[in-house]
Amino acid sequence: MPINNMGNTFSYFEGFDKLVHLGFFFVLAVLIFWGRINSLKNYHLISDLTIAVLVTFCFGSGIELLQWKVFTYRSGDWWDLFADMLGVAMAIFAYILLHKKQDFITLKTKLLQ
């Protein structure tokens, strides 16, 4: 996007960009979990959560630092990083719920055999 058009961006409502950050980082964290599960063929709750939080935090904070220090036409916003981490927290919540459901299904099938 050209620099002179930055002031003409359209927003559906105030804070829409935070919702976009939340959504993108939710999807990013879900994809990290999905990739870990498919590559390891198993759930490793603590290591999966640690990797997802570290990768997404470093990525989100790196983007905000670049916007703050490098790109003069952008500004780093720590509320964007908060929205990023809120999206990751939502993905973690979903992952834990699905993880517990999978444990319950596994236990149920073992008991029925």
C-alpha positions as CSV (number, residue, x, y, z in Angstrom):
1,M,0.0,0.0,0.0
2,P,1.5,3.4,-0.9
3,I,2.4,5.7,1.9
4,N,0.0,8.5,0.8
5,N,-3.0,6.2,1.0
6,M,-2.5,5.1,4.6
7,G,-4.9,7.6,5.9
8,N,-7.7,6.4,3.6
9,T,-8.0,2.9,5.0
10,F,-11.5,1.7,5.7
11,S,-12.5,0.2,9.1
12,Y,-15.8,-1.4,9.8
13,F,-15.8,-0.2,13.4
14,E,-13.3,1.1,16.0
15,G,-11.0,-1.7,17.1
16,F,-11.6,-3.7,13.9
17,D,-7.8,-4.1,13.4
18,K,-7.6,-5.7,16.9
19,L,-10.2,-8.2,15.9
20,V,-8.2,-9.0,12.8
21,H,-5.0,-9.5,14.9
22,L,-6.9,-11.8,17.3
23,G,-8.3,-13.8,14.4
24,F,-5.0,-14.2,12.5
25,F,-3.1,-15.3,15.6
26,F,-5.9,-17.7,16.6
27,V,-5.5,-19.3,13.2
28,L,-1.7,-19.2,13.5
29,A,-1.7,-21.0,16.9
30,V,-4.3,-23.6,15.7
31,L,-2.0,-24.3,12.7
32,I,1.0,-24.7,15.0
33,F,-1.0,-27.2,17.2
34,W,-2.2,-29.0,14.1
35,G,1.3,-29.3,12.7
36,R,2.8,-30.5,16.0
37,I,0.1,-33.2,16.4
38,N,0.4,-34.4,12.8
39,S,4.2,-34.4,12.9
40,L,4.5,-36.2,16.3
41,K,1.3,-38.3,15.9
42,N,0.5,-37.6,19.5
43,Y,-0.5,-34.9,22.0
44,H,2.2,-33.3,24.2
45,L,0.2,-30.7,26.0
46,I,3.0,-28.8,27.8
47,S,5.5,-28.7,25.0
48,D,2.8,-27.9,22.4
49,L,1.6,-25.0,24.5
50,T,5.1,-23.7,25.2
51,I,6.1,-23.8,21.6
52,A,2.9,-22.1,20.4
53,V,3.2,-19.3,23.0
54,L,6.9,-18.7,22.3
55,V,6.6,-18.7,18.5
56,T,3.5,-16.5,18.4
57,F,4.8,-14.1,21.1
58,C,8.2,-13.7,19.3
59,F,6.4,-13.2,15.9
60,G,3.9,-10.7,17.2
61,S,6.4,-8.7,19.3
62,G,8.8,-8.8,16.4
63,I,6.2,-7.3,14.0
64,E,5.3,-4.6,16.5
65,L,9.0,-3.7,17.1
66,L,9.6,-3.5,13.4
67,Q,6.6,-1.2,13.0
68,W,7.8,0.9,15.9
69,K,11.5,1.3,14.9
70,V,11.9,0.4,11.2
71,F,8.8,1.4,9.2
72,T,8.3,5.1,9.5
73,Y,4.8,5.0,8.0
74,R,3.6,2.4,10.6
75,S,3.4,2.6,14.4
76,G,3.9,-0.2,16.8
77,D,0.9,-0.7,19.1
78,W,1.2,-2.9,22.2
79,W,-2.6,-3.4,22.1
80,D,-2.0,-5.2,18.9
81,L,0.4,-7.6,20.7
82,F,-2.3,-8.0,23.4
83,A,-4.9,-8.9,20.8
84,D,-2.4,-11.3,19.2
85,M,-1.9,-13.1,22.5
86,L,-5.6,-13.1,23.2
87,G,-6.1,-15.0,20.0
88,V,-3.4,-17.4,21.0
89,A,-5.1,-17.8,24.4
90,M,-8.4,-18.6,22.6
91,A,-6.6,-21.3,20.5
92,I,-5.0,-22.7,23.7
93,F,-8.4,-22.9,25.3
94,A,-9.8,-24.7,22.2
95,Y,-6.8,-27.0,22.1
96,I,-7.2,-28.0,25.8
97,L,-10.9,-28.7,25.3
98,L,-10.2,-30.9,22.3
99,H,-7.3,-32.5,24.1
100,K,-9.5,-33.4,27.0
101,K,-12.2,-34.7,24.7
102,Q,-9.7,-36.9,22.9
103,D,-8.5,-38.3,26.3
104,F,-12.1,-39.0,27.2
105,I,-12.8,-40.8,23.9
106,T,-9.6,-42.8,24.3
107,L,-10.5,-43.8,27.8
108,K,-14.1,-44.7,26.8
109,T,-12.9,-46.9,23.9
110,K,-10.4,-48.7,26.2
111,L,-13.1,-49.3,28.8
112,L,-15.6,-50.7,26.3
113,Q,-13.1,-53.2,24.9
